[in-house]
Amino acid sequence: MWNRALQTMTLAWRRTTSLLLWVVQPFLLMLQRIPPRWCNASLFGTFASLTIVPNLFFWLLGHKVGAFLQIVWASALFVGGLSIAYVYFLVEKDLEGLANGFLYRPAGDEKALANTNAPVARYIYLEGQVTLGSMVVSCVGMLLAFALLVQGVYELGFTSWYKVEGSSPGYASWVLYALLSTFKAVDLFDTIPTFGIQLSTIQHASFFSALLVFGYKVQIDLILLSQLRSWWQRRSAIQSSIRALHHYQTNERASDTLVRMGPYAIPVLLGLLETEDNEEARRSAAEALVSLDAKDAAPLLVRLLREDPAYGVRLQAAKAFAKWESTEAKDALLYAAAHDSHEEVRAQAAEALWKLGVRESIPVLQSLLLSDPNDHVRLVAVTALRNLDAVEAIPVLAQALQTDTNERVRSDSAATLGHLKATEYVEALLQAMQGDSAYPARRSSVKSLRLLNAQTTIPTLVLALQKEPHESVRWEMVETLRAFGASQAVPVMTQLLTQDPDEMVREKVAESLREMGATTAVEAFFLALQKDEHAPVRVQATEALWQFGATQSIPTLQWVVENDRSDDVRAHAILALRNLKATNSAPVLSKALTQDSSVDVRSQAAETLGYLGIKDAVPALLTVLQTDRAYPVRRNALKACRMLQAKECVPFLEKVLLHDDNEGVRWEAVEVAEVLGATEVIPALQHASSQDPDVMVRRKAREALGTLGLR
């Protein structure tokens, strides 16, 4: 029985919270579009304006009906304010649930939180949208709504519920009545002559009126009590979390909880860093301060970066200054980068120095690059020198390229030489391109040669391209030779087009040869079109063949249109036939128009038939105009009819104008009617000019009517 009762209560709670959230969620999401400092003003303005609406009820509907609607309106307004307040203290301040993991936020799952039916998850989605000020404004809104409610009850005729002395109470009297009921200072009040306001004296006169006030006050008391509870929970959660930092089983959860406590946890964390002996606890405290963006802790972290015996604390201090702009940390970071005993701290300090733009760190970074025993530290030093545009470090980078034992350091050094325009070290880059055992270093060297526009290296690049074993380096070499416009590389690249084992290299070679206008490679393109297994290579081949005007390839292109397994290749082959003006391709194109499975192929075939002026294709065009379900095909079929001046399509235009579901097809139908002077479809054009759902079609139809003399 107890379990059944608990389940019933849980279900009732979930339904209640879901209802409250359903009420408030749209309004909160709307407030997201308003700058934060205006949110509470907008919220208050909304409540204030909504309390004015009931006056319209009395004016439009009469006294009794207006009073009834005022009660309904006030109840809805009260529920809205209550919902916003509940979102605040259920989510923003439910620290007990937070500390125990009940309000865990799944990372990167905001969309799922927004759409889920679980009330708590949806509350979390709105976390941050309600502030303490929002809750206060919502309580003011509840007070105004309650004043409307009791006024409506009184005006509806339940005058026996209240004892009124003096003139009939107005809304101001009921507001003051609700205000005093909120704080339970007194249950009646007299005239306030000080402000010249004549207010009636109101007292409870029945059990029902007292019950209304009690129900209203319970809600306000719950909200006020929740604030006391939040304060106590915050204090308790922070102290518990500080104790939990000492144990590795609870350290991570405790750190997360402290971060969620926000600025309230910062003084406690600072005190812990000053007095605590446990290294793990101090590290977690420093990490929490970084996550909290506690810039007031900068002086303490500067000292810890120099002096703390725990490398984890020093590391977190260096991370803090990588995020914060703190000039006072510069000397400490320089010291840490040069002298700290732990490689992670040195690397993090070097990163912080370049993020802060400290150019005084360049000598230290050069020293790290040449002599630090840790690969990661040297790698960060290279990155820092590049981001600081340290041209004075070019000799050191060249030395690292030649002597460093780590391939990533050598690779980044080569890339940085290109970034810094180190033209005097082209020879070093050439040596690395030819002799480095690691392909990333060779690839970066080639890329830097391209950035340096070192065209004198073309002969060496061509020779190296023939011997290079790694596909990514060959790719980079081909791109560099293309950028240089190296015509002497065409024979080698032509050979690679048909023989290179890597499909990406062959694609880059095909693109480069085409852009370089290498007409001597036509035969290789012809062979690639027939035999290459990689569809993008065949696409590049079709483009090159028509670009080079290779009319001898027309039969092969026609075969490709009928037989190639790639939709993209078939579509590009049709485009090539169009550009080669292959008017003898009518049978192949008509077959592709009516039978190909690809929308793009059929669409290209339709347009090409029109472009080539193949009038025999009109019946096929009219067939697809009526039967093809893809709108690009229907649109291009109409376009082809327009280019062919095919009056046979006029009988079909009315149906298209009135019934086709795509605005692009209808627009093209108007264009065809205008070009062909199709006066037979004037009624359909008139209908389209005023009734078509698309504004561009309506405009085009009016233009066509003007052309036909009916403007």
C-alpha positions as CSV (number, residue, x, y, z in Angstrom):
1,M,0.0,0.0,0.0
2,W,2.8,2.3,0.9
3,N,4.5,1.7,-2.5
4,R,1.3,2.3,-4.3
5,A,0.8,5.6,-2.5
6,L,4.4,6.6,-3.3
7,Q,3.9,5.8,-7.0
8,T,0.7,7.8,-7.0
9,M,2.4,10.8,-5.4
10,T,5.4,10.5,-7.8
11,L,3.0,10.4,-10.8
12,A,1.1,13.3,-9.6
13,W,4.3,15.3,-9.1
14,R,5.6,14.5,-12.6
15,R,2.3,15.5,-14.1
16,T,2.2,18.7,-12.1
17,T,5.7,19.7,-13.0
18,S,5.1,18.8,-16.7
19,L,2.0,21.1,-16.7
20,L,3.9,24.0,-15.1
21,L,6.8,23.5,-17.5
22,W,4.4,23.4,-20.4
23,V,3.0,26.7,-19.3
24,V,6.3,28.5,-18.8
25,Q,8.6,27.0,-21.4
26,P,7.5,29.0,-24.5
27,F,7.7,32.2,-22.6
28,L,11.2,31.5,-21.2
29,L,12.5,30.4,-24.7
30,M,11.1,33.7,-26.0
31,L,13.0,35.6,-23.4
32,Q,16.2,34.0,-24.7
33,R,16.1,36.5,-27.6
34,I,16.2,39.5,-25.3
35,P,19.4,40.8,-23.8
36,P,19.8,39.5,-20.2
37,R,19.6,42.9,-18.5
38,W,16.2,43.5,-20.2
39,C,14.7,40.1,-19.4
40,N,13.4,41.0,-16.0
41,A,12.1,44.3,-17.2
42,S,10.3,42.5,-20.0
43,L,8.9,40.0,-17.6
44,F,7.6,42.7,-15.2
45,G,6.2,44.6,-18.2
46,T,4.4,41.5,-19.3
47,F,2.8,40.8,-15.9
48,A,1.9,44.5,-15.5
49,S,0.3,44.7,-18.9
50,L,-1.6,41.5,-18.5
51,T,-3.2,42.8,-15.3
52,I,-4.8,45.6,-17.3
53,V,-6.6,43.3,-19.7
54,P,-9.5,42.4,-17.3
55,N,-10.7,46.0,-17.5
56,L,-11.6,45.3,-21.2
57,F,-13.8,42.4,-20.0
58,F,-16.0,44.7,-17.9
59,W,-16.1,47.3,-20.6
60,L,-17.0,44.8,-23.4
61,L,-19.0,42.1,-21.7
62,G,-20.7,43.6,-18.7
63,H,-20.2,43.3,-14.9
64,K,-20.9,39.6,-14.1
65,V,-19.4,38.1,-17.2
66,G,-16.4,40.4,-16.9
67,A,-15.9,39.4,-13.3
68,F,-16.0,35.7,-14.2
69,L,-13.5,36.1,-17.0
70,Q,-11.3,38.1,-14.7
71,I,-11.2,35.2,-12.3
72,V,-10.2,32.8,-15.1
73,W,-7.6,35.3,-16.4
74,A,-6.1,35.9,-13.0
75,S,-5.9,32.1,-12.3
76,A,-3.9,31.7,-15.5
77,L,-1.7,34.6,-14.7
78,F,-1.1,33.2,-11.2
79,V,-0.1,29.8,-12.6
80,G,2.3,31.4,-15.1
81,G,4.1,33.3,-12.3
82,L,4.1,30.2,-10.1
83,S,5.6,28.1,-12.9
84,I,8.5,30.6,-13.4
85,A,9.2,30.6,-9.7
86,Y,9.1,26.8,-9.6
87,V,11.6,26.5,-12.5
88,Y,13.9,28.7,-10.5
89,F,13.9,26.8,-7.2
90,L,13.6,23.4,-8.8
91,V,16.5,23.7,-11.1
92,E,18.7,26.7,-10.3
93,K,18.8,26.1,-6.5
94,D,18.2,22.3,-6.1
95,L,21.7,21.7,-4.9
96,E,20.9,18.5,-3.0
97,G,19.7,17.0,-6.3
98,L,22.8,18.4,-8.0
99,A,25.2,17.0,-5.4
100,N,23.6,13.5,-5.6
101,G,23.6,13.4,-9.4
102,F,19.9,13.7,-9.9
103,L,20.2,16.8,-12.1
104,Y,23.1,15.5,-14.2
105,R,23.3,17.2,-17.6
106,P,24.3,14.9,-20.5
107,A,27.1,16.6,-22.5
108,G,26.2,17.6,-26.0
109,D,22.6,16.5,-25.7
110,E,20.7,19.8,-25.6
111,K,18.3,18.9,-28.4
112,A,17.3,15.7,-26.6
113,L,16.8,17.6,-23.4
114,A,14.5,20.1,-25.2
115,N,12.3,17.4,-26.6
116,T,12.2,14.8,-23.8
117,N,9.1,14.1,-21.9
118,A,11.0,13.8,-18.6
119,P,10.1,16.9,-16.5
120,V,13.5,17.1,-14.7
121,A,15.5,16.9,-17.9
122,R,13.3,19.6,-19.5
123,Y,13.8,21.8,-16.5
124,I,17.6,21.4,-16.9
125,Y,17.2,22.4,-20.5
126,L,15.9,25.7,-19.2
127,E,18.6,26.1,-16.6
128,G,20.1,29.6,-16.7
129,Q,17.0,31.1,-18.2
130,V,15.5,32.0,-14.8
131,T,17.5,34.2,-12.3
132,L,16.8,35.3,-8.8
133,G,15.5,38.6,-10.2
134,S,13.1,36.6,-12.5
135,M,11.8,34.7,-9.5
136,V,11.1,38.0,-7.6
137,V,9.3,39.5,-10.6
138,S,7.2,36.3,-11.0
139,C,6.2,36.6,-7.3
140,V,5.2,40.2,-7.9
141,G,3.2,38.9,-10.9
142,M,1.5,36.4,-8.6
143,L,0.6,39.1,-6.2
144,L,-1.0,41.2,-8.9
145,A,-2.8,38.1,-10.2
146,F,-4.1,37.2,-6.7
147,A,-5.4,40.8,-6.3
148,L,-7.3,40.4,-9.6
149,L,-8.6,37.0,-8.4
150,V,-10.1,38.2,-5.1
151,Q,-11.4,41.4,-6.8
152,G,-13.2,39.2,-9.4
153,V,-14.6,37.0,-6.7
154,Y,-15.9,40.1,-4.8
155,E,-17.3,41.7,-8.0
156,L,-19.0,38.4,-9.0
157,G,-21.3,38.7,-6.0
158,F,-19.5,36.9,-3.2
159,T,-19.5,40.1,-1.1
160,S,-20.3,38.1,2.0
161,W,-16.8,36.6,1.9
162,Y,-15.3,39.9,2.8
163,K,-16.1,42.7,5.2
164,V,-15.6,46.0,3.6
165,E,-15.7,49.3,5.3
166,G,-15.8,52.6,3.4
167,S,-16.2,53.0,-0.3
168,S,-16.3,50.1,-2.7
169,P,-12.7,48.8,-3.0
170,G,-10.8,49.3,-6.2
171,Y,-7.9,47.4,-7.6
172,A,-5.3,49.3,-5.6
173,S,-7.2,48.3,-2.4
174,W,-7.1,44.6,-3.4
175,V,-3.3,44.9,-4.3
176,L,-2.6,46.2,-0.8
177,Y,-4.8,43.5,0.7
178,A,-2.8,40.9,-1.2
179,L,0.5,42.5,-0.2
180,L,-0.4,42.5,3.5
181,S,-1.7,38.9,3.2
182,T,1.7,37.9,1.7
183,F,3.6,39.0,4.8
184,K,0.8,38.3,7.2
185,A,1.5,41.6,8.9
186,V,-2.2,42.4,9.4
187,D,-5.4,41.2,7.7
188,L,-6.9,44.6,7.4
189,F,-5.7,48.1,6.8
190,D,-7.0,51.6,7.0
191,T,-6.9,54.7,4.7
192,I,-3.3,55.9,4.0
193,P,-3.8,59.7,4.2
194,T,-0.1,60.3,3.9
195,F,-0.2,59.6,0.1
196,G,-3.7,60.9,-0.4
197,I,-4.9,57.4,-1.3
198,Q,-8.5,56.5,-0.2
199,L,-8.4,52.7,0.3
200,S,-11.2,50.7,1.8
201,T,-10.7,48.6,4.9
202,I,-11.0,44.8,4.0
203,Q,-11.2,41.9,6.3
204,H,-11.9,38.2,5.9
205,A,-15.6,37.5,6.5
206,S,-15.8,33.8,5.8
207,F,-14.0,30.5,5.7
208,F,-13.7,30.6,1.9
209,S,-11.9,34.0,1.8
210,A,-9.5,32.8,4.5
211,L,-8.9,29.6,2.5
212,L,-8.1,31.6,-0.7
213,V,-5.6,33.7,1.2
214,F,-4.1,30.6,2.8
215,G,-3.7,28.8,-0.5
216,Y,-2.0,31.9,-2.0
217,K,0.3,32.4,1.0
218,V,1.3,28.7,1.0
219,Q,2.8,29.1,-2.5
220,I,4.7,32.3,-1.5
221,D,5.9,30.6,1.7
222,L,7.1,27.6,-0.3
223,I,9.2,29.9,-2.5
224,L,10.6,31.8,0.4
225,L,11.4,28.6,2.3
226,S,13.1,27.2,-0.8
227,Q,15.5,30.2,-0.7
228,L,16.4,29.3,3.0
229,R,16.8,25.7,2.0
230,S,19.0,26.6,-1.0
231,W,21.2,28.6,1.2
232,W,21.6,25.8,3.7
233,Q,22.0,23.2,1.0
234,R,24.7,25.4,-0.7
235,R,26.6,25.6,2.5
236,S,26.3,21.9,3.3
237,A,27.1,20.9,-0.3
238,I,30.2,23.0,-0.4
239,Q,31.5,21.7,2.9
240,S,30.8,18.1,1.9
241,S,32.4,18.6,-1.4
242,I,35.6,20.0,0.2
243,R,35.8,16.9,2.4
244,A,35.2,14.7,-0.6
245,L,38.1,16.3,-2.6
246,H,40.5,14.3,-0.4
247,H,39.3,10.9,-1.7
248,Y,40.1,9.7,-5.2
249,Q,36.7,7.9,-5.4
250,T,34.7,11.1,-4.9
251,N,37.2,13.7,-6.0
252,E,35.9,14.2,-9.6
253,R,32.2,14.4,-8.5
254,A,33.1,16.8,-5.7
255,S,35.0,19.1,-8.0
256,D,32.1,19.1,-10.4
257,T,29.7,20.0,-7.6
258,L,31.9,22.9,-6.4
259,V,32.0,24.3,-9.9
260,R,28.2,24.1,-10.0
261,M,28.1,26.1,-6.7
262,G,29.3,29.1,-8.7
263,P,30.8,32.1,-7.0
264,Y,29.7,30.9,-3.5
265,A,32.4,28.3,-3.6
266,I,35.3,30.6,-4.5
267,P,36.2,31.9,-1.0
268,V,36.2,28.3,0.3
269,L,38.4,27.1,-2.5
270,L,40.9,30.0,-2.0
271,G,41.1,29.1,1.7
272,L,41.7,25.5,0.9
273,L,44.6,26.4,-1.4
274,E,46.2,28.5,1.3
275,T,45.9,25.9,4.1
276,E,45.4,22.4,2.7
277,D,48.3,19.8,2.8
278,N,46.7,17.2,0.5
279,E,48.1,17.7,-3.0
280,E,45.1,16.2,-4.8
281,A,42.7,18.4,-3.0
282,R,44.7,21.5,-3.8
283,R,45.0,20.4,-7.5
284,S,41.2,20.0,-7.6
285,A,40.6,23.3,-5.9
286,A,42.8,25.1,-8.4
287,E,41.1,23.3,-11.3
288,A,37.7,24.4,-9.9
289,L,38.8,28.0,-9.7
290,V,39.9,27.9,-13.3
291,S,36.5,26.4,-14.3
292,L,34.8,29.1,-12.3
293,D,36.8,31.8,-14.1
294,A,37.8,33.2,-10.7
295,K,40.1,35.9,-11.9
296,D,40.3,37.3,-8.3
297,A,42.4,34.3,-7.5
298,A,45.1,35.4,-10.0
299,P,47.5,36.7,-7.3
300,L,47.3,33.5,-5.4
301,L,47.7,31.3,-8.5
302,V,50.8,33.4,-9.5
303,R,52.4,32.5,-6.2
304,L,51.4,28.9,-6.5
305,L,52.8,28.7,-10.1
306,R,56.2,29.6,-8.7
307,E,56.2,27.9,-5.3
308,D,53.7,25.0,-4.9
309,P,55.4,21.6,-4.6
310,A,52.5,19.8,-6.4
311,Y,52.9,19.9,-10.1
312,G,49.1,19.5,-10.5
313,V,48.5,22.8,-8.8
314,R,51.2,24.5,-10.8
315,L,49.7,23.0,-14.0
316,Q,46.2,24.3,-13.1
317,A,47.6,27.7,-12.4
318,A,49.3,27.8,-15.8
319,K,46.0,26.7,-17.4
320,A,44.3,29.6,-15.7
321,F,46.6,32.1,-17.3
322,A,46.1,30.5,-20.7
323,K,42.5,31.5,-20.3
324,W,42.8,34.8,-18.5
325,E,44.4,38.0,-19.6
326,S,46.6,38.6,-16.5
327,T,49.7,40.8,-17.0
328,E,50.9,40.0,-13.4
329,A,51.3,36.4,-14.4
330,K,53.9,37.1,-17.1
331,D,57.0,36.7,-15.0
332,A,55.7,33.6,-13.3
333,L,54.9,32.0,-16.6
334,L,58.3,32.8,-18.0
335,Y,59.9,31.3,-14.9
336,A,57.7,28.2,-15.2
337,A,58.4,27.7,-18.9
338,A,62.1,27.9,-18.4
339,H,62.7,26.2,-15.0
340,D,59.7,24.1,-13.9
341,S,60.7,20.5,-13.2
342,H,57.6,19.0,-14.8
343,E,57.2,18.9,-18.6
344,E,53.4,19.4,-18.5
345,V,53.8,22.7,-16.5
346,R,56.5,23.9,-18.9
347,A,54.3,23.1,-21.9
348,Q,51.2,24.8,-20.4
349,A,53.2,27.8,-19.5
350,A,54.6,28.1,-23.0
351,E,51.1,27.9,-24.4
352,A,49.8,30.5,-22.0
353,L,52.7,32.8,-23.0
354,W,51.7,32.8,-26.7
355,K,48.0,33.1,-25.9
356,L,48.8,36.2,-23.9
357,G,51.0,37.5,-26.8
358,V,54.1,37.8,-24.6
359,R,56.9,38.4,-27.1
360,E,59.4,38.6,-24.3
361,S,59.0,34.8,-24.1
362,I,60.6,34.2,-27.6
363,P,64.1,33.6,-26.2
364,V,62.7,31.1,-23.7
365,L,60.7,29.4,-26.4
366,Q,63.7,29.1,-28.6
367,S,65.7,27.6,-25.8
368,L,62.9,25.1,-25.1
369,L,62.8,24.1,-28.8
370,L,66.5,23.4,-28.9
371,S,67.1,21.8,-25.5
372,D,64.0,20.6,-23.7
373,P,64.1,16.8,-23.3
374,N,60.4,16.4,-23.7
375,D,58.8,16.1,-27.2
376,H,55.5,17.7,-26.2
377,V,57.3,20.8,-24.7
378,R,59.3,21.3,-27.9
379,L,56.1,20.9,-30.0
380,V,54.3,23.5,-28.0
381,A,57.4,25.8,-28.4
382,V,57.2,25.5,-32.2
383,T,53.4,26.3,-32.1
384,A,54.1,29.3,-29.8
385,L,56.8,30.7,-32.0
386,R,54.5,30.4,-35.1
387,N,51.6,32.1,-33.3
388,L,53.9,34.9,-32.1
389,D,55.2,35.4,-35.6
390,A,58.7,35.1,-34.2
391,V,60.8,35.8,-37.3
392,E,63.9,36.1,-35.1
393,A,63.4,32.4,-34.3
394,I,63.8,31.3,-38.0
395,P,67.4,30.0,-37.5
396,V,66.4,27.9,-34.5
397,L,63.4,26.5,-36.4
398,A,65.7,25.5,-39.3
399,Q,68.0,23.8,-36.8
400,A,65.1,21.9,-35.3
401,L,64.0,20.8,-38.8
402,Q,67.4,19.3,-39.4
403,T,68.3,17.8,-35.9
404,D,65.2,17.2,-33.8
405,T,64.5,13.6,-33.0
406,N,60.7,13.9,-33.0
407,E,59.0,13.8,-36.4
408,R,56.1,16.1,-35.3
409,V,58.5,18.7,-34.1
410,R,60.4,18.6,-37.4
411,S,57.1,18.7,-39.3
412,D,55.8,21.7,-37.4
413,S,59.2,23.4,-37.7
414,A,59.0,23.0,-41.5
415,A,55.4,24.4,-41.6
416,T,56.4,27.3,-39.4
417,L,59.3,28.3,-41.7
418,G,56.8,28.6,-44.5
419,H,54.4,30.6,-42.3
420,L,57.2,33.0,-41.4
421,K,58.3,33.4,-45.0
422,A,61.8,32.1,-44.4
423,T,63.0,32.3,-48.0
424,E,66.7,32.0,-46.9
425,Y,66.0,28.4,-45.8
426,V,64.6,27.0,-49.0
427,E,67.6,24.7,-49.2
428,A,66.9,23.3,-45.7
429,L,63.3,22.6,-46.7
430,L,64.5,20.9,-49.9
431,Q,66.9,18.7,-47.9
432,A,64.1,17.8,-45.5
433,M,61.7,17.0,-48.4
434,Q,64.3,14.6,-49.9
435,G,65.9,13.1,-46.9
436,D,63.6,13.2,-43.9
437,S,62.6,9.7,-42.8
438,A,59.1,10.9,-41.6
439,Y,56.5,11.7,-44.2
440,P,54.8,14.5,-42.2
441,A,58.1,16.4,-42.2
442,R,58.5,15.9,-45.9
443,R,54.9,16.9,-46.6
444,S,55.2,20.1,-44.5
445,S,58.4,21.0,-46.3
446,V,56.7,20.7,-49.7
447,K,53.8,22.9,-48.4
448,S,56.2,25.5,-47.1
449,L,58.0,25.6,-50.5
450,R,54.7,26.4,-52.0
451,L,54.0,29.1,-49.5
452,L,57.5,30.6,-50.2
453,N,56.7,30.4,-54.0
454,A,60.1,28.7,-54.4
455,Q,59.8,28.1,-58.1
456,T,63.5,27.4,-58.5
457,T,62.9,24.1,-56.8
458,I,60.6,22.8,-59.6
459,P,63.3,20.4,-61.1
460,T,64.0,18.9,-57.7
461,L,60.3,18.6,-57.0
462,V,59.7,16.8,-60.3
463,L,62.5,14.3,-59.5
464,A,61.3,13.8,-55.9
465,L,57.7,13.2,-57.1
466,Q,58.8,10.2,-59.1
467,K,60.5,8.6,-56.0
468,E,58.2,9.7,-53.2
469,P,56.8,6.6,-51.5
470,H,54.0,8.2,-49.4
471,E,50.7,9.3,-51.1
472,S,50.1,12.4,-48.9
473,V,53.5,13.8,-49.9
474,R,52.9,13.1,-53.6
475,W,49.5,14.8,-53.3
476,E,51.2,17.9,-51.8
477,M,53.9,17.8,-54.5
478,V,51.3,17.7,-57.3
479,E,49.4,20.6,-55.7
480,T,52.7,22.6,-55.3
481,L,53.7,22.0,-59.0
482,R,50.2,23.1,-60.1
483,A,50.5,26.3,-58.0
484,F,53.8,26.9,-59.7
485,G,52.3,26.3,-63.2
486,A,55.2,23.9,-63.8
487,S,54.8,22.7,-67.4
488,Q,58.0,20.6,-67.1
489,A,56.1,18.4,-64.6
490,V,53.3,17.5,-67.1
491,P,55.0,14.3,-68.4
492,V,55.5,12.9,-64.9
493,M,52.0,13.9,-63.8
494,T,50.6,12.4,-66.9
495,Q,52.2,9.1,-66.0
496,L,50.9,9.3,-62.5
497,L,47.3,9.9,-63.8
498,T,47.2,6.3,-65.0
499,Q,49.7,4.6,-62.8
500,D,49.6,6.1,-59.3
501,P,48.2,3.5,-56.8
502,D,46.4,6.1,-54.7
503,E,43.1,7.3,-55.9
504,M,43.3,10.7,-54.2
505,V,46.7,11.4,-55.8
506,R,45.2,10.5,-59.2
507,E,42.3,12.8,-58.6
508,K,44.6,15.7,-57.6
509,V,46.8,15.0,-60.7
510,A,43.7,15.0,-63.0
511,E,42.5,18.3,-61.5
512,S,46.0,19.9,-61.8
513,L,46.6,18.8,-65.4
514,R,43.1,20.1,-66.4
515,E,43.7,23.5,-64.6
516,M,47.2,23.7,-66.2
517,G,45.7,23.2,-69.7
518,A,47.9,20.2,-70.3
519,T,46.5,19.2,-73.7
520,T,49.3,16.6,-74.1
521,A,47.6,14.6,-71.4
522,V,44.5,14.0,-73.5
523,E,45.3,10.3,-74.1
524,A,45.9,9.8,-70.5
525,F,42.5,11.4,-69.6
526,F,40.9,9.2,-72.3
527,L,42.4,6.1,-70.7
528,A,41.4,7.2,-67.2
529,L,37.8,7.8,-68.3
530,Q,37.6,4.2,-69.5
531,K,39.5,2.4,-66.8
532,D,40.0,4.3,-63.5
533,E,38.0,2.8,-60.6
534,H,37.7,6.1,-58.8
535,A,34.6,8.1,-59.9
536,P,36.0,11.6,-59.1
537,V,39.0,10.8,-61.4
538,R,36.6,9.9,-64.2
539,V,34.7,13.2,-63.5
540,Q,37.9,15.2,-63.9
541,A,38.6,13.3,-67.1
542,T,35.2,14.2,-68.7
543,E,35.8,17.9,-67.7
544,A,39.3,17.9,-69.2
545,L,38.2,16.3,-72.5
546,W,35.6,18.9,-73.2
547,Q,37.8,21.7,-71.9
548,F,40.5,20.5,-74.3
549,G,38.0,20.2,-77.2
550,A,38.8,16.5,-77.6
551,T,36.0,15.6,-80.1
552,Q,37.6,12.2,-80.7
553,S,36.3,11.3,-77.2
554,I,32.6,11.7,-78.1
555,P,31.9,8.0,-78.7
556,T,33.5,7.1,-75.4
557,L,31.5,9.8,-73.6
558,Q,28.3,8.4,-75.2
559,W,29.3,5.0,-73.9
560,V,29.9,6.4,-70.5
561,V,26.4,8.0,-70.4
562,E,24.9,4.6,-71.0
563,N,27.1,2.4,-69.0
564,D,29.1,4.2,-66.2
565,R,28.0,3.1,-62.7
566,S,28.4,6.5,-61.2
567,D,25.6,9.0,-61.4
568,D,28.0,11.9,-61.1
569,V,30.2,10.6,-64.0
570,R,27.2,10.1,-66.3
571,A,25.9,13.6,-65.6
572,H,29.4,15.1,-66.3
573,A,29.7,13.1,-69.5
574,I,26.4,14.6,-70.7
575,L,27.8,18.1,-69.8
576,A,30.9,17.2,-71.8
577,L,28.8,16.2,-74.9
578,R,27.0,19.5,-74.6
579,N,30.2,21.5,-74.5
580,L,31.7,19.4,-77.4
581,K,28.4,20.2,-79.4
582,A,27.9,16.4,-80.0
583,T,24.6,16.7,-82.0
584,N,24.9,13.1,-83.0
585,S,24.2,12.1,-79.4
586,A,20.4,12.5,-79.6
587,P,19.6,8.7,-79.1
588,V,21.9,8.4,-76.1
589,L,20.6,11.6,-74.5
590,S,16.9,10.7,-75.2
591,K,17.5,7.3,-73.6
592,A,19.1,8.9,-70.6
593,L,16.3,11.4,-70.3
594,T,13.6,8.7,-70.1
595,Q,15.4,5.7,-68.5
596,D,18.2,6.8,-66.3
597,S,17.7,6.3,-62.6
598,S,19.5,9.5,-61.6
599,V,17.5,12.8,-61.3
600,D,20.7,14.8,-62.1
601,V,21.4,12.7,-65.2
602,R,17.9,13.1,-66.5
603,S,17.9,16.8,-65.8
604,Q,21.2,17.3,-67.6
605,A,20.0,15.3,-70.5
606,A,16.8,17.4,-70.9
607,E,18.8,20.7,-70.8
608,T,21.4,19.3,-73.2
609,L,18.8,18.2,-75.8
610,G,17.6,21.8,-75.8
611,Y,21.0,23.3,-75.9
612,L,22.0,21.1,-78.9
613,G,18.8,22.0,-80.7
614,I,17.7,18.4,-81.2
615,K,14.1,18.9,-82.2
616,D,13.5,15.1,-82.6
617,A,13.7,15.0,-78.8
618,V,10.5,17.0,-78.2
619,P,8.2,13.9,-77.8
620,A,10.6,12.6,-75.1
621,L,10.6,16.0,-73.4
622,L,6.8,16.1,-73.3
623,T,6.7,12.6,-71.9
624,V,8.9,13.4,-68.9
625,L,7.1,16.7,-68.5
626,Q,4.0,14.7,-67.8
627,T,5.4,11.7,-66.0
628,D,8.7,12.4,-64.3
629,R,8.2,12.9,-60.5
630,A,11.5,14.9,-60.1
631,Y,10.9,18.6,-60.5
632,P,14.4,19.4,-61.8
633,V,13.7,17.1,-64.8
634,R,10.3,18.7,-65.5
635,R,11.8,22.2,-65.2
636,N,14.7,21.4,-67.6
637,A,12.3,19.7,-70.0
638,L,10.3,23.0,-70.2
639,K,13.6,24.9,-70.5
640,A,14.6,22.7,-73.5
641,C,11.2,23.2,-75.1
642,R,11.7,26.9,-74.8
643,M,15.2,26.7,-76.4
644,L,13.7,24.5,-79.2
645,Q,10.8,26.8,-79.7
646,A,8.6,23.7,-79.4
647,K,5.0,24.8,-79.7
648,E,4.0,21.2,-79.2
649,C,4.4,21.9,-75.5
650,V,1.8,24.7,-75.3
651,P,-1.2,22.3,-74.7
652,F,0.5,21.1,-71.6
653,L,1.3,24.5,-70.1
654,E,-2.1,25.1,-68.6
655,K,-1.9,21.9,-66.5
656,V,1.6,22.8,-65.3
657,L,0.6,26.3,-64.4
658,L,-2.5,25.2,-62.4
659,H,-1.4,22.0,-60.9
660,D,2.4,21.4,-60.7
661,D,3.5,21.4,-57.1
662,N,6.9,23.1,-57.7
663,E,7.3,26.8,-58.1
664,G,10.4,26.5,-60.2
665,V,8.5,24.4,-62.8
666,R,5.6,26.8,-62.8
667,W,8.0,29.7,-63.3
668,E,9.6,28.0,-66.2
669,A,6.1,27.3,-67.7
670,V,5.3,31.0,-67.6
671,E,8.7,31.7,-69.3
672,V,7.9,29.3,-72.1
673,A,4.4,30.7,-72.6
674,E,5.9,34.2,-72.8
675,V,8.6,33.3,-75.2
676,L,6.3,31.2,-77.5
677,G,3.5,33.8,-77.4
678,A,1.1,31.2,-76.1
679,T,-2.1,33.2,-76.0
680,E,-4.0,29.9,-75.4
681,V,-2.9,29.8,-71.8
682,I,-3.8,33.4,-70.9
683,P,-6.5,32.3,-68.5
684,A,-4.0,30.1,-66.7
685,L,-1.5,33.0,-66.6
686,Q,-4.2,35.3,-65.2
687,H,-4.9,32.8,-62.5
688,A,-1.2,32.4,-61.7
689,S,-0.7,36.2,-61.6
690,S,-3.1,36.5,-58.7
691,Q,-3.5,33.0,-57.1
692,D,-0.2,31.3,-57.4
693,P,1.3,30.7,-53.9
694,D,4.7,31.8,-54.9
695,V,5.4,35.5,-55.2
696,M,8.0,35.1,-57.9
697,V,5.6,33.1,-60.1
698,R,2.9,35.7,-59.6
699,R,5.3,38.4,-60.6
700,K,6.6,36.5,-63.7
701,A,3.0,35.7,-64.8
702,R,2.1,39.5,-64.7
703,E,5.2,40.2,-66.8
704,A,4.2,37.5,-69.3
705,L,0.7,38.9,-69.5
706,G,2.2,42.3,-70.3
707,T,4.3,40.8,-73.0
708,L,1.2,39.2,-74.5
709,G,-0.5,42.6,-74.5
710,L,-2.8,42.1,-71.5
711,R,-1.1,44.2,-68.9
